[in-house]
Amino acid sequence: MGKCKCTIRENNAVGKHSVYASYVPSGTLSFDDAIKFACKGTDIEQSAMRRDIVEFMRTVQDFALMGYRVALGDKFLTVYPVVSASVKDYVDPKTGEPVVATADMVNLRSAKSRLGCSVSSAFSKKFDAEVSWVRVDDKGQELPDEEDITEEPEGGDQTPTGGDGNDGEGQGSGSGDNGSGDDGNGDLEG
């Protein structure tokens, strides 16, 4: 069973106050570290695996640049192109009349291109079933076991809600930065 860390954060935005659990990175696994761990207990040479993965990833990049959705692993990740270009309705400053946005107004030359990535629902369900979460303080130290937060609180109905909207559903997209503040100094034991 996997063990992941989380901490409790508070969002104090005006009109959107919430308290939610937030993932705390255990560290960063470099490409070479991942290869080392993948080769452990096998007869595969690290240099051979590195060569093959680098070639595979070049192929993935080439097909992504041609607009393909490309699977990374069997029922795991899929990378795909993402385009961001939009026009909103606005009020014409000269006439004061509302202008409704149309498809002809979208300028693809100024669009932002990114690479997105989604996680298969099968692996997300497996992750959910196998991971356990441990609450840590701001220094990353595990907090002692607390009362079961799923039990009905005494003195009233305080039904928890969805938090900050990071429910995830096992999918996401973006350019790779998860905004977690990970400094890459995680400890790994080999």
C-alpha positions in Angstrom: 0.0 0.0 0.0 1.3 3.5 -0.9 1.6 6.2 1.7 1.2 9.8 0.7 1.4 13.0 2.8 -1.1 15.8 3.0 -1.6 18.9 5.1 -4.6 21.0 5.8 -4.8 24.4 4.1 -7.2 27.3 4.4 -8.4 29.4 1.5 -9.4 32.9 2.8 -10.4 34.4 -0.6 -13.4 36.8 -0.1 -16.6 34.9 -0.5 -14.8 31.6 -1.1 -13.5 30.5 2.3 -12.7 26.8 2.6 -10.5 24.4 4.4 -9.1 21.5 2.4 -6.5 18.7 2.3 -3.5 19.4 0.1 -0.9 16.9 -1.2 2.7 17.3 0.2 5.3 15.9 -2.2 7.5 13.2 -0.8 10.3 14.3 -3.1 11.2 14.2 -6.7 12.4 11.1 -8.6 14.7 12.0 -11.4 14.7 10.2 -14.7 17.9 8.4 -13.8 16.6 7.5 -10.4 13.4 6.0 -12.0 15.6 3.9 -14.4 17.7 2.7 -11.5 14.7 1.6 -9.5 13.0 0.0 -12.6 16.1 -2.0 -13.4 16.5 -3.3 -9.8 16.0 -7.0 -9.6 16.0 -7.5 -13.4 18.7 -8.3 -15.9 18.0 -5.1 -17.8 21.0 -2.7 -18.0 20.3 0.8 -17.0 22.0 2.2 -20.1 19.8 0.0 -22.3 16.6 1.1 -20.6 17.6 4.7 -20.7 18.4 4.5 -24.4 15.0 2.8 -25.2 13.0 5.2 -23.0 14.7 8.3 -24.5 13.9 7.0 -28.0 10.3 6.2 -27.1 9.8 9.6 -25.6 11.2 11.3 -28.7 8.6 9.4 -30.7 5.8 10.5 -28.3 6.9 14.1 -28.7 7.0 13.8 -32.5 3.5 12.4 -32.6 2.2 15.0 -30.1 3.5 17.7 -32.3 1.5 16.2 -35.2 -1.7 16.4 -33.0 -2.0 12.8 -31.8 -3.1 11.6 -28.4 -0.3 9.2 -27.3 -0.5 6.6 -24.5 2.3 6.3 -22.0 2.0 2.8 -20.7 -0.9 0.4 -20.7 -3.9 2.1 -19.0 -1.8 4.8 -17.3 -1.1 8.2 -18.9 -2.1 9.9 -22.2 -0.5 13.0 -23.5 -2.2 15.3 -25.9 -2.0 18.8 -27.4 -3.9 21.6 -25.7 -4.7 24.9 -27.4 -5.9 28.0 -25.5 -7.6 30.7 -27.5 -10.8 32.5 -26.7 -12.7 35.7 -27.1 -15.3 37.0 -24.6 -18.4 39.0 -25.2 -17.7 42.7 -24.5 -19.1 46.2 -24.7 -17.9 48.3 -27.6 -16.3 51.4 -26.0 -17.3 53.6 -28.9 -20.9 52.7 -29.2 -21.7 51.2 -25.8 -23.3 48.3 -27.5 -22.7 44.7 -26.4 -20.6 42.6 -28.9 -21.2 38.8 -29.0 -18.1 36.7 -29.5 -18.0 34.6 -32.6 -15.8 31.9 -34.0 -14.4 34.3 -36.6 -13.0 36.5 -33.8 -10.7 33.7 -32.4 -7.1 34.4 -33.4 -5.1 31.1 -33.4 -1.9 33.0 -34.1 -2.0 34.3 -30.5 -3.1 31.0 -29.0 -1.1 29.4 -26.3 -0.1 25.8 -27.0 0.6 23.3 -24.2 0.8 19.6 -23.7 -1.8 18.1 -21.5 -1.8 14.7 -19.7 -4.6 12.6 -18.4 -4.5 9.6 -16.1 -6.6 6.6 -16.9 -9.7 6.1 -14.7 -8.6 2.5 -14.1 -5.3 3.5 -12.6 -6.9 6.4 -10.7 -9.3 3.8 -9.1 -6.4 1.5 -8.3 -4.5 4.5 -6.7 -7.5 5.4 -4.6 -7.9 1.8 -3.4 -4.3 1.3 -2.6 -3.0 4.6 -1.2 -3.2 5.7 2.4 -2.9 9.4 3.4 -1.0 10.6 6.4 -1.4 14.2 7.7 1.8 16.1 8.3 2.7 19.5 9.8 4.3 22.4 7.9 7.8 20.8 8.5 6.6 17.4 7.0 6.5 15.6 10.3 3.6 13.1 10.7 0.9 14.3 13.2 -0.3 11.8 15.8 -3.4 9.9 15.0 -6.4 12.1 15.3 -10.1 11.2 15.8 -11.8 9.7 12.8 -12.8 12.7 10.7 -15.5 10.7 8.9 -17.5 10.3 12.1 -20.5 12.5 12.7 -19.4 15.4 14.9 -21.2 16.1 18.2 -23.5 19.1 18.4 -24.8 19.4 14.9 -24.5 18.6 11.3 -21.3 19.9 9.8 -21.3 18.2 6.5 -17.9 18.6 4.8 -17.9 19.9 1.2 -15.7 19.6 -1.8 -12.9 21.9 -0.5 -10.9 23.9 -3.0 -12.3 22.2 -6.1 -9.2 20.0 -6.5 -11.2 16.8 -6.5 -9.2 15.8 -9.6 -11.2 12.8 -10.7 -7.8 11.4 -11.7 -7.4 13.7 -14.6 -5.6 16.9 -15.3 -3.8 18.8 -17.9 -1.1 21.4 -18.0 2.5 22.0 -18.8 4.0 19.9 -16.0 4.2 22.3 -13.1 1.8 21.2 -10.4 2.4 24.3 -8.3 3.2 22.1 -5.3 6.3 24.0 -4.3 8.4 20.8 -4.3 12.0 21.8 -4.0 13.2 18.4 -5.3 15.1 17.4 -2.1 13.1 14.3 -1.3 14.9 11.4 0.3 14.9 8.1 -1.6 16.2 4.9 -0.3 17.5 2.4 -2.8 
